[in-house]
């Protein structure tokens, strides 16, 4: 893939009703209802800062949206929900793209970067019960009840935590999966990201939030990311106001952990992060497909940036695909090192063997 250059960008202008001319910024997004809601929320934030910019939403379908009969972990494509959007970004058809951060691989194509990571919403997983099971929980569901999830990570943890239940893959966007749950009697419950349900206004469907003792979440889950061309300095500067420092540091640690493990959606890797009293805490875990074999550890690092307020962050430096101009570079380095150190700790205890077997078994299914 060629490196996009700021020299190739054509500036699009629009005339407002009062006669003023403003720059048009085109935002790429997937076509799903949730993706549009997420993109609209980012556009609204940008309008708060830039009143004279005209924003246009450009929606498109991705490979992940089109392949609905195969488990995500079986497809093997790292950019299922991002490739078509990045192609449009490369061709200058859009100026920035809004993603769920968990959909973005830890290594982006050359010439692209995550220019903003917004404040994380609820990162936990939620249980949505079939209406006939109202009032129950995963623990109280009858033996052999079937639970739907599209995630190896969720299934591995929940198989171990709730051995009386059975788990089966379920694909489709939120609307489709809820319809499959409600209109058929195949599933007793399904597991979804709480943040997605809340953004759709469907909090009332959440029967149970899974706490970290039940299920650690996915890398980046609950956060939105804005991807841009790395050399578009004006766009990079524009979106950088959206960064939430704590979420940036948590995301860098999580993504560094995942990348160093060489993990992805085809193996069960899970995390939990927290910022407290200038300390960043990272819990990371790897699992066998059935959850019977696992490793979990927690480490922490100082991210005190009181003395870094005037530091100029090198705009050429990406940390696991993220360029954060307004967040302390020293704190970002500490977060990245934390992720690598925790991954090395798990690797020293046998994580590679667990993940290799998990990947082989998943490929053979």
N, C-alpha and C positions, 0 to 999 in steps of 0.2 A: 504494500500500500504506500503510495507516495505521501510525502510529508506536506500537509496543507500549509500554505503560506499566507501571511496577512496581506501580501501584495496582490493575491488573487481574489480578495474579497470585493464584491461589488456592493456598494452601499445603496440600499433601497430607501427612498424617501416617500413620504405621504403628506398630502396637504390636509390640514385640519379644517373644520367648519369656519373657524375664525380667520382662515387664510394663512396661518402659520404652517411652515413646513417642518416635519419631524422625521427622525430616522425610524425606519421600520425594522424591528427585531423579530425574526421568525423563530418560533419555538417548536421543536419536533417532539412528538409524543406517540405512544401506541394509541390504538383506537378504542380500547376498552373503556367502559364507564369509569372505573377506578383510575385509570391512567389519566383520563381527561380531568377528573376532579383534582388529582394531584398536580397536574400541570397548571390548571387554573389557579390553584393556591399559590404556586410559585410566581405566576404572572401577576397576581394581585400584590404579592410582596414587592416585586420589582416596580410596580406602578407607585407604591408608597414612596419609593426613593427617586424615581425618574418620571416626573409628570409629563415631560415633553416627548417621551419615546412611545411610538405606536407599536403594540405587540400583536402579532398574528400567530395563531396556533395552527400547526400543520400536522395532521394525524395520519398514521400509516400502520399497516399490519406488519408483524414480525414473524420470523420462522416459528417461534414458540407459540404464537397465537394461532398458527395454521395447523400445526401438528398436535392433534388433540387425542389421538388413539394410542399414544406411546408415552410411557413414563419419562419424565424429564431426565432422570438419571440414566436412561438407556439410550438417549439420542446421541450423547457424546459431544455435542456442539457447545463450546464455552460461551458463545455469544447469542444464545437463543432469542433473547428479548432485546438485543441491542444492535445487531449487525446492520439491519436495514436503516436504522436511525443514524448509525455512524456513517453509512454510505451517503446518506443525504447531507450529513454534516461535511463530509469530504468534498462533495460536489457543490458546496455553498448554497444548497437549496434551503438549509436552515442555519441559524446562527448559534443555537444552543439546543440541548436536548435534556428533557427531564426523565429521570429513571428512578425506580426504587433502587437504593444503593445495593441491596442484596442481589440484584440481577446483574451487576457489573463485575466482570472478572477482575482479579487483582492485578492483572497485567493488561493495560489498554493498548490498542494499536498505536504505532508510532504517529506522533503528531496530534494526539488527543490528550486531554486531561480533565479531571474532575475539578471544576473551578469553584464549586460551592457544595457544601454539605449542610443541609438545614437542620434545625433543632429536631432531635429525635423524638418521635412520639412513642407510644407504648410498644416496646420491642418483643413482648411476650406472645406466646401462642394461646389461642382461645379454642374452647370446645363449643361446638354448636350441635345441639341434640336434635334428633328427629322429634317432631311434635308429640309423638306418643310416649316419649321418654322424658317429658317435661318434669323438672324437679329432681332428676337424677344427676349423677356425676359419673366420671369414668370409673371410679371405684365401685359405684353401686349398680352399674350396668350388669345385666345377666351374663353368665359365662358364655363364651363363644360369640358375643355381640361383635358385629363387624364395624370397624372404625375406618373412615376414609382419610387418606392423607397423600399428598403428592411428594412428600419429603422423606428421604431415607433417614435424615437426622431425627425427625420426629418419631418415625416408626421404631428406630433402634432404641431410643430412650424409653418410649412408652411401652414397648414389648417387655422390657425388663421391669419397669415400674408397675405395669398392669398385666401380668402374665395370663389372666383369665380372658383377655380380649384378643380378637384377631384383627389384623390390619391389611388393608387393600388399597392400591393406588387409585386415586380419583383425579381426573384432569379437567381443565376448563377454567374460565375466569370465575370470579366470585359468584356472579349471578348464576352461571351454569352449574357450579358445584352445589350451591344452595338448592337449586331446582332439582338436581339429582337426589339430594337428601330428602326433600319434602315430598316429591311426587312418586318416588319409588320406596319400597320397603327393604332395599338392599342394605342400607347403612343405618346403624343405630345412632351414629354421630360422625361428624367430620371435624378435622383440626385445621384451623385457618389462622393467619396472622391477625392479631387483635387490631393492629393499626389500620389495616385495610377495611375491616368491618366498621371501625369508628369513623374513618374518612367517608365511607358510604352512608353514614347515618344509621347503621344497623346495629348499634350497641345492644339493642333489646334482644338480639339473637344470641348474644354471648351467654352461655350457661355457666362457664367456668374459665377462669384465667389460670393457665398452668404456671406455677411459680418455679424458680430455678431448681428446687429439689425434685420437681417432676420432669422438667424439660428445659434445658438451656436453649437459647435461641440461635438463629442463623447469623453469620457475620453480616453486619450492616442492617439487620432487620429493623424496621420502624423509621428509618431515615430516608430522606429524599436527596438525590444528587443531581447536580447540573453539570453535564459534560459539554466541553467547548473545544474549539481548535486551540492547541497550546500556544500558537504564535499570534492569536488574535488578542493583543494586549488590551485593547479597549473593551472587548467583551469580557475578558478575564477580570479586569478591574471592575467592570459593572456588576458582575454576579458575585464578586468576592464579599460584597456587603451582606450577603445572605448566610455566610458561614456562621455556625454556632460553635464556638471554640471547644467546649466540652465534647460535643458530638464528633467534631473533627478528630480530636485526640483519641477518643474511644474507637472511632472507625479505623484510624491508622493502625492502632494496636491490633485490632481484630483482623484486619486485612493482612498485616505483616505475619501474624500467626498462621493464617490460612495459607498464604503464599509459601511460607517456609516449610509447611507440611506437605506442599504440593497437593492440597485438597481441592475440592470442588463439589458440584452437586451429585457426583457419582460415588461419593464416600460420606459417611456420617461424621461431620465435624461440627462442634457447637461451642458457643462462647457465652460469657456474661461479663460485662464491664460496668465499672462505677467510678465516678470521680468524687472524692470526699477529702476535705482538708488538704488540698493541694497534692493529693496522692491519686494516682490512677491504678485501679485494681483490675486485673484481667484474669478471669477463669476460663480455661480452655479444656476441651475434652475430645477424645476420639472414641469411636464405638465400632464393634463388629455389627454386621447387618441385623443380627437378632438381639443385640444389646448385651449378650452374655459376657463379652470381653470388652473392657473399657479402661481408659486412663483419664484421670482428671486432676488438674493441679491449678493452683492460684499463685500469681506473683503480683508485685506492685512496684511502682516507681514514682519518684517525685516529679511533678510537672509545675513546680512553683515558678511562675514567670514574672514575678514582681520586678526583677531587675532586667527584664527583656522588653519593656514597653516600647523603647525607642529603636529596637532592633529592626533592621530592614531585612525582610525575608527575600531570598533569591528566587525570583519568579521562574527561573529555569529549572529549579529543583522540584521534582515530584517525589512524593513518598507514597509508595504503593498506589500510584495513579492519581494522587490528590495534590493539587497545588493550593496552598492556603496562605495567601499573601498577608492576611491580617492576624495570623496566629503565630505565637512565638516559635521560631525555628528550633530552638533548644528543646522546647516542650515536644514538638513534633518528632525530633530525633529520639527523645527519651521514649515516646510512645511506640515508635517503630522498633526500637531496641527491645522494649518489653515484649512485643509480639514475637520477635525472633528468639529471644531468650526462653520464653515459655515453650515455643515449638521445639527448641533444642532439648529442653528438659524432658518433654514427652517422647521425643525421638530416642533419647538415651535410655528410656524405660521400655521401648518396644513399640512405639506408635507406628513406625513404618511398616512393621509386620502386620499389625492389626488392619491398617488401611489397605495394604497390598492384598490381603485376603478378602477384605470387603469389596474392593474393586473387582477382583477376579470373580467372586461369587455373583456380583451384580451383573457383570458382563455375561455370565453363563445362564442367567435366569431367562 
